[in-house]
Amino acid sequence: MSTASITLNDTHTPIPKETGVPILGCLPEFAKSPLSFFKRLTNDYEDVVEFHLPLIDMALVVDADIAHKILVSEAKNFRKADRDVKIMGTILGNGLVTNNDTPSHKVHRKLVQPGFHFRRMEAYTKTMSDYTEQYIANWEGGTVRSISDDMFKLTMYIVTKTLFDTDMDSMENEADQIGETMKVVQDMINKRFLQIIPMPDWVPSPGNLKLSKARKTLHQTIDQIIQSRMKPNGEIDDNGDMMSMLLLAEYEDGSKMSPKQVMDELITLFVAGHETTSNALSWAFYLLAKHPEIQTKLQTELDAVLKGKTAEFSNLSDLIYTEMVIKESMRLLPPVWTLNTRQANEDTIIGDYLFPQDKVIFISPFANHTNPKYFPNPEKFDPERFSAENEKSIPKHVYIPFGTGPRVCIGQAFAMMEAKLILASIVQCFEISLAKGQELNPQAQITLSNKDGMNVYIKRRQFYT
Ligand code: HEM
């Protein structure tokens, strides 16, 4: 397979095309269920397929090696698609997710990276363990809980503490305000993603006004926290949180990030790290509730490793089956069901296919992970796929819940630790089943969640042996 910028003499295989119905193209099928649409395309095409939506031509990359080239080996020829960056940029500014300037992205990634250094992570895991213990202390067995709301709150308290050092107790106001505002912001970004032509910012529509108010509140709240951290002489208190680290970080010439850049990076970390982890956990609870035999196996590990205590940093390496459960959950129901779309910087040939520079390219963890070519019996929830031995036989480049290449998730280790500690601590104490009437209704927006949340019935376990 060759990879090169196109020249006049190049030959290439045309990308097969789904035209859909007149005028609307594939919109009706896409809008009805993006997941089913991608699944069908994955079944019907081998490598890549183009599909038409009103005013936009898009492509779904089905073959994991072609996707890998776009994301990794030829990443320099591709950027995040202008449409995605524009929609997300209204909220995230120019933080890591939306920074589309390769040299600037590299510099800022290097500045943010130490926040995820192993030694810092150990401190974050203490927050994760303590907050989980505190959060579930008053849970009563024999009740129905919205586990999606619980995970939304718990992961929000944890991310707010690690980013801003705001305590869960004293958070009632500040963190709840940040959380509420973030919810508005996330809802609005989600809505815009589904609009073929997003409403321009300047139109005073109810949605835009709501978004603008939320953005202002968010900026003011974070700005107040930043100001409170600055001493009168301009020095910064290092509280061990990410905000201190970013305020103290220096570019190579010794200068510091502007307060606006720090704000953008913090909002980005919050948005990128919150809903994703919360949804990953909700899906894991759902799948465990549907598979009692797997839940029992998990509890056997938890009883042996934790012996009734809350899971903490020192337990992480022994929570082997817990990790397999989480990996398999993120295979079947990946919180980031499709990566940010990509766009070639100039017409580019990958493999035998020409990707014109205006084509919006989807690469979807969901499509990869449920492709029978890569995962036999893909609908089956089977954590054994991720045992040390079996994991080796998963074809390269296909399992990408955290993306890959230079834009791979910076919070991957953080998220895995958080998910393991929370899941382990809760499943050790409670048996989880689905609440009456609870149905699976995946909603594919920026992240994948269950429409109207996820209710479970919890029963306190009697014995830890
Ligand atoms: C289960 C939880 C998570 C999942 C599934 C997830 C998934 C992803 C994926 C797929 C990407 C790549 C997007 C693309 O290439 O288009 C990404 C990027 C990113 N994630 Fe995560 N993420 C999770 C948790 C977190 C956490 C906890 C943080 C931070 C606290 C975080 C921060 C980021 C950032 C900043 C980026 C952009 C990186 C860059 O472009 O340099 N994520 N995430």
Residues whose N, C-alpha, C, O or C-beta is under 5 A from the ligand:
A	BS01	HEM	L96 V97 R109 L269 A272 G273 T276 T277 A280 P335 V336 L339 N340 I400 P401 F402 G403 P406 R407 V408 C409 I410 G411 F414 A415
